[in-house]
Amino acid sequence: MKALFCLLQGCLLLFVFMVLPMHAVQADGWYWLSSDSKYSKYFDPSSVVVSHKAATGHGDVATEIAAWTKTAYSYEGAQETIENYGLNYLLPDPSKLSYSLAEVIINPQNRTIQYAKEDFYDPQGQVIWSKVDGRVKEVTSQQFDESFYDAIVDQVFGAGETQRAAAKDRWLTLWEDTAVDGSQTHVTADTTTMRMKGENMVVWEWAEYKDADGNVTQIAFMKKHVNLPQGTERTVQADIWTPAQGWQDAGDSLDGSYRMLAADTPEYQGLLHLREYAEANSSWVHRYAIW
């Protein structure tokens, strides 16, 4: 009798394995993350899988994490999504787009997320359109996917990504300066993006420029590599905003070379703040490290 039970149990498990795809979404497993007037975001904790690891001196460290997410759309959110994906020809009526499910692949060392597969559904639960192998993008404060990334990585490491993203001191003031003509510069660093790679700190900075009357004349959102011991930095990515042109990718204007931060400049004060932060928060800036 016991042998018969084991045989039946084995057949049942084989059936489940053959019928259900890998990383199958649990119908009742969605965990709510956030909502606004356009989107409601969820992820399925039971779908989180560490798909690759790296062996280090402090044990194996996850380098690739797969998970399923869900996004529900309001009319406005559906309209924006249809435009972003260029689906106006397929979905002229935004009310026909209800929600989407996506399998995402995350690399925590580089803060990247990729949509390996996306399925878009109508209100009746029928797939309207699908997409595979989306581009890899880095997660910053300006990315739609930040809450997905934070929740999924915390599911594996529990290092506090979600908490840090919501912290009042998330943005660290690096330096401020007022020129002789009254124009002002204010530069902050996003502590959620800070991570050490050798002697370099990788960090995203937000620089805001105002004229003497307090009007914002330019905003620069920049990814930098800052060599903390040597006191040098290079800008590897930048987006610039102006009132006339809006946001523009300024990547073509970057030469990628390091420059020395002179001790008599306001930028040097920013370097000192980064050094202090790295020393006081060593565990945070070295989280997920494999080097």
C-alpha positions as CSV (number, residue, x, y, z in Angstrom):
1,M,0.0,0.0,0.0
2,K,2.8,2.4,0.9
3,A,4.6,1.6,-2.4
4,L,1.4,2.3,-4.3
5,F,1.0,5.7,-2.5
6,C,4.6,6.6,-3.3
7,L,4.1,5.7,-7.0
8,L,0.9,7.8,-7.2
9,Q,2.7,10.7,-5.5
10,G,5.6,10.5,-7.9
11,C,3.2,10.5,-10.9
12,L,1.4,13.5,-9.5
13,L,4.7,15.5,-9.1
14,L,5.7,14.5,-12.6
15,F,2.4,15.8,-13.9
16,V,2.7,19.1,-12.1
17,F,6.3,19.5,-13.4
18,M,5.3,18.7,-17.0
19,V,2.2,21.0,-17.0
20,L,3.4,24.0,-15.2
21,P,6.2,26.2,-16.8
22,M,9.2,27.2,-14.8
23,H,8.7,30.3,-12.6
24,A,4.9,29.8,-13.0
25,V,2.9,32.7,-11.5
26,Q,0.9,31.9,-8.4
27,A,-2.6,33.2,-8.9
28,D,-3.1,34.2,-5.3
29,G,0.6,35.1,-4.5
30,W,0.7,38.8,-5.5
31,Y,2.1,41.2,-2.9
32,W,1.1,44.8,-3.3
33,L,4.0,47.3,-3.5
34,S,2.6,50.7,-4.5
35,S,-0.2,52.5,-6.2
36,D,-0.8,55.9,-7.8
37,S,-3.2,57.4,-10.3
38,K,-1.7,55.4,-13.1
39,Y,-0.2,52.1,-11.8
40,S,-0.5,49.5,-9.1
41,K,2.6,47.4,-8.7
42,Y,2.9,43.9,-7.2
43,F,5.3,41.0,-7.1
44,D,5.0,37.3,-6.3
45,P,7.4,36.5,-3.4
46,S,7.1,32.7,-4.1
47,S,8.4,33.2,-7.6
48,V,11.7,34.7,-6.5
49,V,14.5,32.4,-7.6
50,V,18.3,32.8,-7.4
51,S,19.4,31.6,-10.8
52,H,23.1,32.3,-10.6
53,K,25.6,32.7,-7.7
54,A,29.3,33.7,-7.4
55,A,31.6,32.0,-5.0
56,T,33.5,34.5,-2.8
57,G,35.6,34.5,0.4
58,H,32.5,35.3,2.4
59,G,30.3,32.6,0.8
60,D,28.1,32.3,-2.3
61,V,26.5,35.6,-3.4
62,A,23.5,35.8,-5.7
63,T,24.4,37.5,-9.0
64,E,21.1,36.8,-10.9
65,I,17.6,36.8,-9.5
66,A,14.4,35.9,-11.4
67,A,10.9,36.9,-10.3
68,W,7.4,37.6,-11.5
69,T,5.8,41.1,-11.2
70,K,2.4,42.4,-12.0
71,T,1.3,45.9,-13.1
72,A,-2.3,47.0,-13.1
73,Y,-3.3,50.1,-15.2
74,S,-5.7,52.9,-14.8
75,Y,-7.0,54.4,-18.1
76,E,-4.2,57.0,-17.9
77,G,-1.6,54.4,-17.1
78,A,-2.7,52.2,-19.9
79,Q,-2.6,55.1,-22.3
80,E,0.9,56.0,-21.3
81,T,2.1,52.4,-21.5
82,I,0.5,52.0,-25.0
83,E,2.4,55.1,-26.2
84,N,5.7,54.0,-24.6
85,Y,5.5,50.6,-26.3
86,G,4.2,52.0,-29.6
87,L,1.1,49.9,-29.5
88,N,-1.4,52.5,-30.7
89,Y,-2.1,50.5,-33.8
90,L,-3.0,47.4,-31.7
91,L,-4.7,49.1,-28.8
92,P,-6.4,52.4,-29.8
93,D,-8.7,52.1,-26.8
94,P,-6.6,52.2,-23.5
95,S,-9.6,50.7,-21.6
96,K,-8.8,47.4,-23.3
97,L,-5.5,47.1,-21.4
98,S,-6.0,46.0,-17.8
99,Y,-2.7,44.6,-16.5
100,S,0.6,43.0,-17.4
101,L,2.7,40.2,-16.0
102,A,6.4,40.1,-16.4
103,E,9.3,37.8,-15.5
104,V,12.3,40.0,-14.6
105,I,15.9,39.2,-14.3
106,I,17.9,41.2,-11.7
107,N,21.7,41.7,-11.2
108,P,22.1,43.2,-7.7
109,Q,25.8,44.0,-8.2
110,N,25.1,46.4,-11.1
111,R,21.5,47.4,-10.0
112,T,20.1,46.2,-13.3
113,I,16.7,44.8,-14.3
114,Q,15.6,43.2,-17.5
115,Y,12.1,42.1,-18.6
116,A,12.8,38.6,-19.9
117,K,9.1,38.2,-20.8
118,E,6.0,40.5,-20.6
119,D,2.4,39.6,-21.3
120,F,-0.3,42.3,-21.5
121,Y,-3.9,41.4,-20.7
122,D,-7.4,42.7,-21.4
123,P,-10.1,42.9,-18.7
124,Q,-11.2,39.4,-19.5
125,G,-7.8,38.0,-18.8
126,Q,-6.8,37.3,-22.4
127,V,-3.3,38.0,-23.6
128,I,-3.3,41.0,-26.1
129,W,0.4,41.3,-26.8
130,S,3.7,39.8,-25.6
131,K,7.3,40.8,-25.6
132,V,10.5,39.0,-24.8
133,D,14.2,39.9,-24.1
134,G,13.7,43.6,-23.1
135,R,16.7,45.8,-22.7
136,V,18.8,45.8,-19.5
137,K,18.5,49.0,-17.6
138,E,20.0,50.3,-14.4
139,V,17.6,51.0,-11.5
140,T,17.7,54.6,-10.3
141,S,15.2,57.0,-8.7
142,Q,13.9,57.8,-12.2
143,Q,13.0,54.3,-13.2
144,F,9.5,52.8,-13.1
145,D,10.9,49.5,-11.8
146,E,12.5,50.7,-8.6
147,S,9.9,49.3,-6.2
148,F,10.1,45.9,-8.1
149,Y,13.9,45.8,-7.8
150,D,13.9,46.8,-4.1
151,A,11.3,44.2,-3.0
152,I,12.9,41.3,-5.0
153,V,16.4,42.0,-3.9
154,D,15.3,42.4,-0.3
155,Q,13.5,39.0,-0.6
156,V,17.0,37.4,-1.2
157,F,19.4,39.5,0.8
158,G,17.3,41.5,3.3
159,A,19.8,44.3,3.2
160,G,17.1,47.1,3.3
161,E,16.8,48.4,-0.2
162,T,13.1,49.2,0.3
163,Q,13.8,51.0,3.6
164,R,16.7,53.0,2.2
165,A,14.6,54.1,-0.8
166,A,12.0,55.5,1.5
167,A,14.4,57.0,4.0
168,K,14.3,60.8,4.7
169,D,18.1,60.9,4.4
170,R,18.1,59.0,1.1
171,W,19.7,62.0,-0.7
172,L,23.0,63.1,0.7
173,T,24.0,66.7,0.1
174,L,27.5,66.7,-1.4
175,W,28.1,70.4,-2.0
176,E,26.5,73.8,-2.6
177,D,28.0,76.9,-4.1
178,T,26.8,80.5,-4.8
179,A,28.7,82.4,-7.6
180,V,29.4,86.1,-7.6
181,D,26.5,86.7,-9.9
182,G,24.1,85.1,-7.4
183,S,23.6,81.8,-9.4
184,Q,23.5,78.7,-7.2
185,T,24.5,75.0,-7.6
186,H,23.2,72.3,-5.3
187,V,24.4,68.7,-5.7
188,T,23.1,65.6,-3.9
189,A,23.9,61.9,-4.2
190,D,21.4,59.0,-4.1
191,T,22.6,56.7,-1.3
192,T,20.5,53.8,-2.7
193,T,22.8,53.7,-5.7
194,M,26.0,53.9,-3.8
195,R,28.2,50.8,-4.1
196,M,31.9,50.1,-4.0
197,K,33.8,48.4,-6.8
198,G,37.4,48.2,-5.6
199,E,38.4,51.8,-4.8
200,N,35.6,53.3,-6.9
201,M,32.3,54.3,-5.6
202,V,29.5,54.1,-8.2
203,V,26.9,56.7,-7.4
204,W,24.1,58.7,-9.1
205,E,24.2,62.5,-8.5
206,W,21.5,65.1,-9.0
207,A,22.8,68.6,-9.7
208,E,20.4,71.6,-9.7
209,Y,21.4,75.0,-11.1
210,K,19.5,78.2,-10.4
211,D,19.8,81.8,-11.4
212,A,20.0,84.7,-9.0
213,D,16.2,84.9,-8.9
214,G,15.9,81.2,-7.9
215,N,14.7,79.9,-11.2
216,V,15.9,76.4,-12.2
217,T,18.0,76.8,-15.3
218,Q,19.4,73.3,-15.6
219,I,19.3,69.9,-13.9
220,A,21.9,67.2,-14.4
221,F,21.4,63.6,-13.4
222,M,24.7,61.8,-13.6
223,K,26.2,58.4,-13.0
224,K,29.7,58.8,-11.6
225,H,32.7,56.6,-10.7
226,V,34.5,58.2,-7.8
227,N,37.9,56.9,-6.8
228,L,37.8,57.7,-3.1
229,P,41.5,57.3,-2.2
230,Q,42.8,59.1,-5.2
231,G,40.3,61.9,-5.3
232,T,39.4,61.5,-8.9
233,E,36.0,61.0,-10.7
234,R,34.6,60.4,-14.1
235,T,31.0,60.8,-15.4
236,V,29.9,57.7,-17.3
237,Q,26.3,58.7,-18.0
238,A,24.3,61.9,-17.9
239,D,20.9,63.3,-18.6
240,I,20.4,67.0,-18.8
241,W,17.2,69.0,-18.3
242,T,16.6,72.6,-19.4
243,P,13.4,74.6,-19.6
244,A,13.7,74.9,-23.4
245,Q,14.6,71.3,-24.3
246,G,13.4,69.2,-21.5
247,W,15.4,66.0,-20.8
248,Q,18.3,65.2,-23.2
249,D,20.8,62.3,-23.2
250,A,24.2,63.9,-22.8
251,G,26.2,60.7,-23.1
252,D,27.8,61.7,-26.4
253,S,29.5,64.7,-24.8
254,L,31.3,62.6,-22.2
255,D,34.9,61.5,-22.8
256,G,34.9,58.9,-19.9
257,S,38.3,60.0,-18.5
258,Y,39.0,60.6,-14.8
259,R,39.7,64.1,-13.5
260,M,41.3,65.2,-10.3
261,L,39.2,67.0,-7.8
262,A,41.2,70.0,-6.6
263,A,41.2,70.6,-2.8
264,D,40.2,74.3,-3.3
265,T,37.0,73.5,-5.2
266,P,33.4,72.9,-4.0
267,E,33.5,69.5,-5.7
268,Y,36.2,68.4,-3.3
269,Q,33.8,68.9,-0.4
270,G,31.6,66.4,-2.1
271,L,34.4,63.9,-2.3
272,L,35.0,64.3,1.5
273,H,31.3,63.6,2.1
274,L,31.4,60.5,0.0
275,R,34.5,59.3,1.9
276,E,32.8,59.9,5.2
277,Y,29.6,58.1,4.1
278,A,31.5,55.1,2.8
279,E,33.5,54.8,6.1
280,A,30.4,55.1,8.3
281,N,28.2,52.8,6.1
282,S,30.8,50.2,5.0
283,S,28.3,47.3,5.1
284,W,25.8,49.2,2.9
285,V,28.2,50.3,0.2
286,H,29.8,46.8,0.0
287,R,26.4,44.9,0.0
288,Y,26.3,42.1,-2.6
289,A,30.0,42.5,-3.3
290,I,31.7,39.7,-5.3
291,W,35.1,41.5,-5.8
